[in-house]
Amino acid sequence: MVVAIFVVLVVLMAINVPIAISTGLAAIFGFAVVGSIDLTIMVQRMLMGVNSFTLIAIPLFILAGRFMQLGGITTDLINLSKSLVGFLRGGLAYVNIVSSMFFAGITGSAASDSSSVGSILIPAMVKKGYHRDFSVAVTATSSTIGVMIPPSIPMVIYGVAAGVSIGQLFLGGIIPGILVAIALMAVTAVIAKKRNYPVEEMITLREAGMNIIRGIPALLTIIIIIGGIVTGIFTATEAAGIAALYSFLLGVFYYKELKIKDLPKIMLDVSVTTGMVALMIATASALGYLFAIEGIPQTIANALLSVTENPFLIMLMIMVLLLFIGTFLDLSPAVIIFTPILLPIVTAIGIDPVHFGVIMVVNLAIGLFTPPVGVCLFVSCAIGEISITDVIKAILPYFMAMIVVLLIITYIPELVMFLPETFMR
């Protein structure tokens, strides 16, 4: 049955049926195959999947990101990044990565990062003589940092699905996100030196100071979110609301590029995006319930344990499974479906749920720039006006670098758990 459901899911996505609809139709197919379960149960499970106060954080974080995007923040973050790393050979590639890291602390969305940063830097890089495939590869891979460094929408979803602290997940994602950025910059350094990419013009200390001053208010968003959660001043959901208000005030009164007349369109865009995310969560919840009552978690656990009882090897097999899943299933529904399946297995071998949540998000994030369903790859290729097949070779070094980081954070749990255990235990 499971194989049949995934075949239906893959076929539907292959013919460009939206992911949320594909997941819902696959769930309906699964319930029909089982036969003994009333379809009204599926509707109930869909409602239960989205009936969580914590999930209100998702539209609020999306709203905060939209305010920042339209409020002029992207340009200032890029200028700030230029002040920090633009002087290196291949400077614009470094700026791309650092901008993505900064942007991650504001939007919590990889796709937003790809479109916002990529729309400015990909054309600029190509104009300066960078290869088009390289420019797109840097953008697509670095934008995945958006789901690692808080706020992270997938971590909110995992926190609800696994019943763990979202604040701890946010803290746990900081070091892995920084490690990914460092790994991507290391790859960039080798390629930039080999291809002799240009160095950006040096800016004066005064210009650098102005860029830093302009960028600091936006970067305070992540401090407000994490600081408020860690100190217990507000919950993750309340933090999202405060972030939305802060970014609105910043865009209107500080950057002065966000106009009140823009609000109706912004609210409409956020509503549409939220509806898509909520439908994905609802349909994935129904599918996850179907797998649970059919005993799929226990079947997978038994299959893994029949191969080995070594925790090291079990985690390696789970990582390979998630990497495969990430290539064809979007991050959010994958988290909803596979958290209840895999969490009991990893906790049984002594893995902390917070640690596994970060591993899962980083692992599935790699799927955001791998075909056939890599949304960041699609967005970046569209901006760069290049086909996906022409970018695959350029992506491979970055893919390998992220795999190395994934292995490091999996087998050195202190890198993930240090901040959560220091500030929230």
C-alpha positions in Angstrom: 0.0 0.0 0.0 2.8 2.5 0.9 4.5 1.9 -2.4 1.3 2.5 -4.3 0.6 5.7 -2.4 4.1 7.1 -3.2 3.7 6.1 -6.8 0.5 8.0 -7.0 2.1 11.0 -5.2 5.2 11.0 -7.5 3.0 10.7 -10.7 0.7 13.5 -9.6 3.7 15.8 -8.9 5.3 14.7 -12.2 2.3 16.1 -14.1 2.6 19.4 -12.2 -0.3 18.9 -9.8 0.4 21.2 -6.8 2.1 19.4 -3.9 -0.8 20.0 -1.4 -3.3 18.6 -3.9 -1.0 15.7 -4.8 -0.7 14.8 -1.1 -4.4 15.1 -0.6 -5.2 12.9 -3.5 -2.6 10.3 -2.4 -4.2 10.3 1.0 -7.7 9.8 -0.5 -6.3 6.9 -2.6 -4.7 5.4 0.5 -8.0 5.6 2.5 -9.8 4.1 -0.4 -7.4 1.2 -0.7 -7.6 0.4 3.1 -11.4 0.5 2.7 -12.2 0.0 6.4 -11.7 3.7 7.3 -14.5 6.2 6.7 -13.3 9.2 4.6 -14.8 11.5 7.3 -11.9 10.4 9.4 -9.6 11.9 6.8 -11.4 15.2 7.0 -11.1 15.2 10.8 -7.4 14.5 10.7 -6.9 17.3 8.2 -8.7 19.7 10.6 -6.7 18.3 13.6 -3.5 18.8 11.6 -4.0 22.6 11.4 -5.9 23.1 14.7 -2.9 24.4 16.6 -2.3 27.8 18.1 1.4 27.5 17.5 0.9 27.3 13.7 -0.4 30.9 13.8 3.3 31.7 13.8 3.6 30.6 10.2 1.5 33.4 8.6 3.0 35.9 11.0 6.6 35.0 10.0 5.6 35.1 6.4 4.0 38.5 6.9 7.2 39.7 8.6 9.2 38.5 5.7 7.0 40.3 3.2 7.2 43.5 5.1 11.0 43.2 5.1 11.2 42.3 1.4 9.1 45.3 0.3 10.6 47.6 3.0 14.0 47.9 1.3 15.8 45.5 3.5 17.2 43.2 0.8 19.4 46.0 -0.7 20.7 47.0 2.7 21.6 43.4 3.7 23.4 43.0 0.5 25.4 46.2 1.1 26.1 45.1 4.6 27.4 41.8 3.2 29.6 43.6 0.7 31.2 45.5 3.5 32.1 42.3 5.3 33.2 40.0 2.5 33.1 41.9 -0.8 36.8 42.5 -0.8 37.6 38.7 -1.2 38.2 37.2 -4.7 34.8 36.2 -6.0 33.3 38.7 -3.6 29.8 38.7 -5.0 29.5 35.0 -4.5 30.5 35.5 -0.8 28.0 38.4 -0.6 25.3 36.0 -1.9 26.0 33.5 0.8 26.3 36.0 3.7 23.2 37.9 2.5 21.3 34.6 2.6 22.5 34.0 6.1 21.3 37.4 7.2 18.0 37.1 5.2 17.4 33.7 6.9 17.1 35.5 10.2 14.2 37.5 8.9 12.0 35.5 6.6 12.4 31.8 7.6 11.7 30.8 4.0 14.3 29.5 1.5 12.1 30.3 -1.5 11.8 34.0 -0.3 15.6 34.1 -0.1 16.1 32.7 -3.6 13.7 35.3 -5.1 14.8 38.3 -3.1 18.6 37.9 -3.0 18.8 36.1 -6.3 16.9 38.7 -8.3 19.5 41.2 -7.4 22.7 39.2 -7.2 22.4 36.7 -10.1 22.2 39.4 -12.8 24.9 41.4 -11.0 27.2 38.3 -10.9 26.7 37.5 -14.5 27.3 41.1 -15.5 30.6 41.0 -13.6 31.8 37.9 -15.5 30.8 35.1 -13.2 29.6 32.0 -15.0 25.8 31.8 -15.1 25.6 28.2 -13.8 27.9 29.1 -10.9 25.8 32.2 -10.0 22.6 30.2 -9.9 24.2 27.3 -8.0 25.5 29.7 -5.2 22.0 31.3 -4.9 20.0 28.0 -4.9 22.2 26.3 -2.3 22.8 29.3 0.0 19.1 30.1 0.2 18.5 26.8 2.0 20.1 28.5 5.1 16.7 30.2 5.3 15.1 27.2 6.9 18.0 26.6 9.4 18.7 29.9 11.1 15.6 31.1 13.1 12.9 31.9 12.5 12.3 28.7 10.5 8.8 27.8 9.3 9.7 24.0 8.9 11.0 24.0 12.5 7.7 25.4 13.7 5.9 22.6 11.8 8.3 20.0 13.2 7.9 21.4 16.7 4.1 21.0 16.5 4.4 17.5 14.9 6.9 16.2 17.5 5.6 18.2 20.5 9.0 19.8 21.3 10.0 23.3 22.1 10.2 25.6 19.1 12.5 27.9 21.0 15.0 25.0 21.4 14.7 24.1 17.7 15.4 27.7 16.8 18.5 27.8 19.0 19.6 24.4 17.7 19.5 25.6 14.1 21.9 28.5 14.5 25.3 26.7 14.6 24.3 24.3 11.7 23.2 27.2 9.6 26.5 29.0 10.2 28.4 25.8 9.4 26.5 25.4 6.1 27.4 29.0 5.3 31.1 28.4 6.1 31.1 25.2 4.0 29.6 27.0 1.0 32.1 29.8 1.3 34.9 27.2 1.4 33.8 25.7 -1.9 33.3 29.2 -3.3 36.9 30.1 -2.3 38.3 27.2 -4.3 36.2 27.9 -7.4 36.8 31.6 -7.3 40.5 31.2 -7.1 40.6 28.6 -9.9 38.4 30.7 -12.2 40.0 34.0 -11.1 36.7 35.7 -10.4 36.8 39.5 -9.7 37.3 41.3 -6.4 34.8 44.0 -5.6 36.0 47.6 -5.4 37.1 48.5 -1.9 34.8 50.8 -0.1 35.7 53.5 2.4 35.5 52.9 6.2 32.7 55.6 6.2 30.7 53.7 3.6 31.2 50.4 5.5 30.1 52.0 8.7 27.0 53.4 7.1 26.1 50.0 5.6 26.5 48.4 9.0 24.3 51.0 10.6 21.6 50.6 8.0 21.7 46.8 8.3 21.7 46.5 12.1 18.0 47.3 12.7 16.9 44.5 10.4 19.3 42.0 12.0 17.8 42.9 15.4 14.7 40.9 14.2 16.4 37.6 15.1 17.6 39.0 18.4 14.1 40.1 19.3 12.7 36.7 18.3 15.3 34.5 20.0 15.8 36.8 23.0 12.1 37.0 23.7 11.6 33.2 23.5 14.7 32.3 25.5 13.9 34.8 28.3 10.3 33.6 28.4 8.9 37.0 27.6 6.8 35.6 24.9 6.1 32.3 23.0 7.2 31.5 19.5 3.7 32.5 18.2 3.8 35.8 20.1 7.4 36.3 18.8 6.1 36.0 15.2 3.5 38.6 15.9 6.1 41.0 17.4 8.4 40.3 14.5 5.7 41.2 12.0 4.9 44.5 13.9 8.6 45.4 14.2 9.3 44.7 10.5 6.2 46.8 9.6 7.3 49.8 11.6 10.9 49.4 10.3 9.7 49.3 6.7 7.4 52.3 7.1 9.4 54.6 9.4 13.1 53.6 9.1 13.6 52.4 5.6 10.5 54.4 4.4 9.9 52.1 1.4 6.9 50.3 2.7 3.7 52.1 2.0 0.3 51.8 3.7 -1.3 51.4 0.2 0.8 48.2 -0.2 -1.0 46.5 2.8 -4.0 45.0 0.9 -1.7 43.3 -1.7 0.7 42.1 1.0 -2.2 40.7 3.1 -3.6 38.9 0.0 -0.2 37.4 -0.9 0.3 36.2 2.7 -3.2 34.8 2.8 -2.6 32.8 -0.4 0.8 31.5 0.8 -0.6 30.6 4.2 -3.5 28.8 2.5 -1.1 26.7 0.5 1.1 25.9 3.5 -2.0 25.1 5.7 -3.4 22.8 3.0 0.0 21.0 2.7 0.0 20.5 6.5 -3.6 19.3 6.5 -3.3 16.8 3.7 0.1 15.6 5.0 -1.4 15.1 8.5 -4.1 12.9 7.0 -1.5 10.8 5.1 0.6 10.6 8.2 -2.3 9.3 10.2 -3.0 6.6 7.6 0.6 5.4 7.8 0.4 5.3 11.6 -2.8 3.2 11.8 -1.4 0.8 9.2 1.7 0.3 11.4 4.2 1.8 9.0 6.4 3.3 11.7 6.8 -0.1 13.4 7.4 -1.8 10.0 10.2 0.7 9.1 11.7 0.3 12.6 11.7 -3.4 12.3 13.2 -3.2 8.9 16.0 -1.0 10.1 16.7 -3.1 13.2 16.7 -6.2 11.1 19.7 -4.8 9.2 21.6 -3.5 12.2 21.1 -2.3 15.8 24.1 0.1 15.6 22.8 3.6 16.2 25.5 5.0 13.9 24.3 3.0 11.0 20.6 3.5 11.7 21.1 7.2 11.6 23.0 6.9 8.4 20.2 4.9 6.8 17.6 7.5 8.0 19.7 10.3 6.5 19.8 8.5 3.1 16.1 7.9 3.3 15.4 11.6 4.0 17.8 12.7 1.2 15.8 10.5 -1.2 12.5 11.8 0.1 13.6 15.4 -0.2 14.3 15.1 -3.9 10.6 14.7 -4.7 8.6 15.8 -1.6 8.5 19.4 -0.4 10.0 20.1 3.0 6.8 20.9 5.0 4.7 17.9 4.0 7.8 15.7 4.4 8.2 16.9 8.0 4.5 16.3 8.8 4.5 12.8 7.2 7.8 11.4 8.4 8.2 12.9 11.9 5.7 10.5 13.5 7.3 7.6 11.5 10.9 8.3 12.3 10.8 10.0 15.7 10.0 6.9 17.7 12.9 5.1 16.0 15.5 7.8 16.7 14.4 8.4 20.3 14.7 4.6 20.9 18.4 4.8 20.0 19.0 7.8 22.2 18.7 10.7 19.8 17.2 13.9 21.3 14.0 15.0 19.5 15.4 18.5 19.2 18.6 17.2 17.7 16.7 15.0 15.2 14.5 18.0 14.3 17.4 20.0 13.2 19.0 17.0 11.4 15.7 16.5 9.6 15.3 20.1 8.5 18.9 20.4 7.3 18.6 17.0 5.5 15.4 17.9 3.7 16.7 21.4 3.0 19.2 19.8 0.6 16.2 18.6 -1.4 15.3 22.3 -2.0 18.0 22.6 -4.6 17.9 19.1 -6.0 15.6 18.0 -8.9 12.9 17.1 -9.6 11.1 19.2 -6.9 13.8 21.6 -5.8 11.9 24.9 -5.4 15.0 27.0 -4.7 16.6 25.5 -7.9 13.6 26.3 -10.0 13.4 29.9 -8.7 17.1 30.5 -9.1 17.2 29.0 -12.6 14.2 31.1 -13.7 16.0 34.3 -12.5 19.2 33.2 -14.1 17.5 32.2 -17.3 19.2 28.9 -17.5 18.0 25.3 -17.6 18.2 23.0 -14.6 20.3 20.5 -16.5 22.9 23.1 -17.1 23.3 23.9 -13.4 23.5 20.3 -12.0 27.3 20.1 -12.4 27.9 23.5 -10.7 25.7 22.4 -7.8 27.6 19.1 -7.1 30.5 20.7 -5.0 28.0 22.6 -2.9 25.8 19.5 -2.5 28.9 17.5 -1.2 29.8 20.3 1.2 26.3 20.3 2.7 26.4 16.5 3.1 29.6 16.9 5.1 28.0 19.4 7.4 25.0 17.1 7.7 27.2 14.2 8.8 29.1 16.5 11.3 25.9 17.8 13.0 24.5 14.3 13.1 27.4 12.6 14.8 28.5 15.5 16.9 25.2 16.4 18.6 26.8 19.0 20.8 27.0 21.3 17.8 23.2 21.3 17.7 22.4 20.9 21.4 24.9 23.4 22.9 22.7 26.5 22.6 19.4 24.9 23.6 21.0 23.2 26.6 22.8 26.4 27.6 19.8 28.8 27.4 16.6 26.7 27.6 17.3 23.7 29.9 
